[in-house]
Amino acid sequence: TECILEPLSLPESPSGVAAVESSPYVPCIFCKECYLLAEQNQLLKHMIIEHKLVIADVKLVADFRRYVLYWKKRFAEQPITDFCSVIRTNSEAPLEEQDNYFLLCDVLPEDRLLREQLQQKRLREILEQQQRERYDTSFHSMCMFCDQEFTGNRSVLLNHMAREHAFNIGLPDNIVNCSEFLAVLQEKLDNLQCLYCEKVFRDKNTLKDHMRKKQHRRINAKNKEYDKFYIINYLEFGKSWEEVQSEDDRELLYNVEEDWSDWEEHPVCAVCLFCEQQADTTEKLYLHMQKSHEFDFPKIKSEHGLNFYQQVKLVNFIRREIHHCRCYNCQEKFQSKGGLISHMEETKHITFLPPRSTWDQPQYYFPTYENDTLLCTLSDSEGLITEDQSEDIPVLSEDISSLKALKQSSVLNQLLC
């Protein structure tokens, strides 16, 4: 059977560039000395002692290697004094005992611009990496707290550890480079180190008891080693997650009455269910589908009393059938989308829905296209109650067979007495 394992992409302008692989070595700005990227502090020390160069706020440089390579090229073109502030030490001592140090910092507009561009580049790369991980189905790892093995998507393991072991490192969509993150945590546990207080214990059982009894089954948020695994740390130039979070809190406290006068709504750009026509409002899109394809979505929604979730399933069902060039009423397959639409319009198969049991299925909760703006604009039918809807509508899973028995046996009845 045909299936779509991950969302497709609707037509849109191409964007995103592949991340450039970097060498593990970083050269000195002035000489032929090279250091491993992990030995960044050794290189900084070398440049201070041997070349009298100090780089300000180096921890805020998004890509240290690219930063160094840029300035190595620029210093070869122009004198260092064209870029750096000069700091004279021992200024009151004899001239031969004085030293001139050079400060490279973002007060220089060129340096500031470079840092911002590196930050934006890193953000693009990290978001592309996160996007790949979101839809990656080749993930494979063992749970750190039991012998269960997980394959598929990273979220399955993360949700399992949160639910079964009360170990929550955050929502999967907030994490990047997940496999490396889990490897770092696993190495600490293998070294008998508590993930929260970071004390080392004599054996595995003692460590497990400690983490359980002390409620230390969590990571230490103050450990900067983990910052690179969270998207929030890449979002704003020169700010850590703590600064971003505290600013958000201050805005909630002080900006009670916000000025929305400069608010500009972005156009919808929703795509037709049957062709690649786009519209900047859903009303225009519905009108196009009605006139061009004889498919009246508002009328169908009204006649069938479709709630929000049923509309979502219907849209995803139609998208999927059209993608497979298959008529959703007679199931006839075609070689091209054009041939399919011609058939559906001539036979009026496009106008009417197949039986509800065909499309009102849990599998169609999941979007066929990852950027389907139409899904974001759907809303419940107002004031419509169909035959199979009661006045008090419970939220139930789809496999509940006896609602009456459930109501009679529910523990909630005790709270109503």
N, C-alpha and C positions, 0 to 999 in steps of 0.2 A: 504493500500500500504506500501511497505517496504521503509524505509528511514534511512539515517545515519545522526543523528543530530550533531555529532561532529567527528573530525578526529579520525581514528583508529591508530594503531601503527604497523609499519612494524617490521619484526623480527630483534632483536638486543640484545646485551648483557644487562641483567637487571642492573638497577642502581637506586640510590636514597633510602633513608631510611626514615621511618616515624619520624616526630619530636617528641621528648620526652616531655611529659607534666611536667612542673615544679611546685613545691609548691610555694604558694604566700609568704612564710616566708623564711627569710635568717638568719642563725645563726651567732653569733659572732665567730670569728676564735678561741678565747681563752676560752670563758665561755659558759654557757647555755642560755644566753640572745638571744632572737629572735625578729626580726623586720619584718614588712611587706616589700615586695620588693619595694613598693611605698615610704617607709620610709627609703630609702637607706642612705640619709644624716644623719639621726638619728643614724644609725648603725656606720657610719664612725666617727661621733662625739664621740660615746661611746668608740670605739676602740682607739681613740686618747687620750681621757681623762683617761680612766680606764686602758688601756694596752699599751699606748705610741706607738701605731703603726700608721704609715702614709702610705697610698697606693698612689703612684704617678700616675698621669694621669688616674684617675679612670673612667673618662668619656669616655675613649677610650677602656674600657673593654667591649667586645661584650656581654658577659653573666655574669653579676655580681654574681649571685647566684652560678653558677658552679665554678667560679673563687674562691669565698670564701670557698666553700666546698673542693676544691682541696688543698688550703693552710691550712685549718683546719686539714686535714689529714696529710700533710707534717710536720706541726709544732708539731704534736703529736709524730712524728717519730724521729725528730732531733731538736737540739736547734735552736732558732730563729736567733742566730748570724751566723749560717751556711748559711743563706739566705739573711739577711738584713744588710744594712749599718747602722752603729750606729752614731747617731748625738747627741753630748753632748751639753746641754744648760748651760749657766752660768758657763762656763769652768774656769773662774778666781775666782769664788766664792768658799767658803768652800765646801768640799766634800758632806756634808749632804744637801746642797742647790742645788746641781747639779742634773740634770735629764738626763737620756739616752732615746732618742727616736729612734725607728727603722723604717727605710725607705725600703719599698718593691716596687721595680720598675723593668722595663724591661731591665736595665743594666745587671741584672742577666739572663744568657742564659735560665735557666729553666722557668723564668717568661715570657721572651720574646716568647719562644716557646708555652707556655700555651696560651698567648694572641692571637697568630697567629692561633692556632688550634681552639680556641673559635670563632674567626672571621670567619674562613672557615666553621665551623659547622653552625654558624648562617646564613651565606650566602647560604649554601645548603638548610637549612630549609626555608628561606625566598623565595628562587627561587621555591621550591616545592609548597609553599603557593600561590605564584603568578601564577604558572602554573594551580593550581586548580581553582583559580578565573577566569583565562582566559577562561576556558571551562565550568564554572559553569552556569547552566541555572535555578537555583532556586533562583536567586537574586530577591529581592522585596523591593521597596522603593518609597517614594513620592518625587517629585521635591521640592527643597527648596524654589522655587520662584513662583510656580503656583500649582494648585491642581491636576496636572496630575500624575497618578500612573504608575509605570514601573515594569514589571516582565520580567524574562528571564536572560539576561546577563547584567552585570554592565555597559558595554560600551554604551548601549542604553540610559541610564540615563545621563551618563557623556557627551555623544555627544549632547543630547537634551539641557542640560544646557549651553553648549558651543555655540550651534547654536542659540537657541531661547532667551537665557538670557545673552549672552556674558560673562558667568562665566566659565572660563577654568582653571581647576586645573592640567591639563596635560593629556598626552595620557594615555588611560587605561592600556597599557602594561608597563608604567613607574610607576604604582601605585600598592601598595600591602596593604593588610588589608583594602580594600576599604570601607566595611560596617562600620568599626570602624571610619575611616576617616570622612565619611559623618555624622556619629553620633556626632563627635566632632564639626563639622561645624554647624550642626543643633542646638546643645545645645547653641552655641554662639549666633546664631540668635534668639533662644527662649529667651535668656537673654538680648536681644536688644543690642547686641554688634556688631559693624562693624567688618567684617572679615579682613579688611586691616589695618585701623588705630587703631582698637580695642577700640575706644571710645564707651561708653554706652549711649543710648538715652532713652528718656522718653516714647516713644510708638513705635509701629511697623511701622506706616506710616512715621514718622519722620526718622526712620532708613532707610526705603526703599528709601525715597527721597534723603537722604544723600548719600547712596551708588550709586544711579543712577547719581546724579548731579556731585559728586566728582570723578566719575569713580572709585569707591572703590569696585566694584563688582569683587574682586579677593582676594586671601589670601596674608598674609604678609610673604614674603619669608624669612624674618629674624627670624621668630618665630620658635625656635628649636623644639617646640611641634610637628610640622608637619614633621620633618625629617624622623621619623620612617615609614612614609607612602610612601616614595619614594625609589625605588630600588637603585638609584645612591649612597645613603648613606651607603649601605652595601658592595659596591664593593671593596673598597681599605682599608687596615688595617690602622686605626688611622687617616682617612681623611674624612672631611665633603664634601658635594656637592660643596661648594664654592671653596675649594682647588682643587678638581678634575677638576672642570670647568676651573679654572684659569690656571691650568697646561696644559689642552687641548688647551687653547687659546695661551699660550706661545709656544707650539709646532708648532702651525700653523704659528706663527709670525717668529720664528727663524729657524725652520727646513725646509727651503724652498727646499733644495736639500737633499732628504733622500737617505740613502744607503740601497738598496734593495738586496745587494749581499747575505745576509744570509736568504733571503726569502725561505721558504719551503712550497710548495703547498700540502695541505692535500688530500689524496685519496678520490675519489668520493663515493665509496661504494653504488652505485645505485642498486635497486632491480628490477628484471625482472617483467614484467606485468603479467606473467602467472604462474610463479613458484617462489621459494625462492632463486634462483640463484642470487648472487651479483657479481658486477664487479667494479674495481677501476677506469675505464674510461667509458664514454658513448659509445665510439666506440666498446669496448669489449662487452658491454651489448647489443648493437644493433646487433652485429655479433652473439651473443648467441641466441637472439630471432629469428633471420633469420634462423640459422642452426637448432635449436632445435624445434622451433614452427612455422616456415614458416611465420613469421610476420616481414615484412621489413619496419620498422618505417621510415628511411630516404626516401625510395621510395614513401611511402604513403604521407609523408610530401611534397615531391616534386611534385607528380602527382596532389595532391589536392590544392597545393599552400597555405598550412596552415601557417597562421601567428602565432606569439607567443601565443596569447590568445586562438586561436583555438586548438593549440597543448595542452595547459593546460587543456582545457575542454575535449579533446579526452582522455588524460591520466587519468583524474579523472573519466570519464565515464567508461573506460575499467576496472579500478581498482574496481569501485563500482559493476559492473556487475559480475566480477570474484569473488568478496567477497560474493555476493549473490548466487554463483554457478549457474549463469544463462548465457546462450549463448547470446551474444549481437546481433546476427543476426536472429536466429529463436525464441529466448526467452524461449527455453526449459530449465527447471530447473533440477538440478542433486543433488544427496545426498552428493557428495564429489567433491572437486576441481579437483582431479585426473580424475574422470569420466567425468567432464565437458571438461577438456582439451583434453582428448582422443576423445570425440565427435567432438569438434571444429576442431581438426587436421584432423580427418578422413573425415569430410564433407567439409573441406576447409573453414569453417565459420570463422576460426581464421585469414585468410589471407585478407579478404575483409571487408571494413567498411560498416555498415548499412547506411541508408540514413542520410544525414547531419542533417536534422531536428531532428533526434533522439538524437544526442549527442551534437550538437552545441547550447546548452541551458545555460542560466545564472546560473542555479543551479550547473553546473559543474565547475564554477570558483573556488569553494571552495574545498580544498584538501580532498580526501578520507582518506589519511594517513597523520598525522601531521609531520612525519619525512621523507617525500618522496623526497629524494635527486634528483631523476630524474627530477622533476619540476624545480629545480634550474639550470639545465644544458641545458634547451631548448633554442632555438634561432630562430629568424625569417628566413624564406626561402629567400635566397639572389637572386636577379635578376629575380624573378618569378612574373608575372602578369597574373592572370587568367581572364576569360571572365567577371566575375562579379566584377572585381576590376578596378577602374578608376585610372588615374595617380595621381590626388591629392586626397588622402584618408582622409576624415574628421573623427574626433573622435566624434562618436554619441552614444546616448543611444539607447538601442535595440528597443524602441517602437516608433522611429521617422518614420512616415508614408510617408511624402512628403518632400523629400530633396530639390526638385526644388522650392517649395513654401517657404521653410525656407530660402533658399539663397536669394530669391527676397525680402522678408520682413525683413531680418536681419538688425539691426541697424549698423552692421559693414560696410555695403555698404557706409554709410555716411563718414566713415573714409578713404575710398578709392578714393573719388572724388577729 
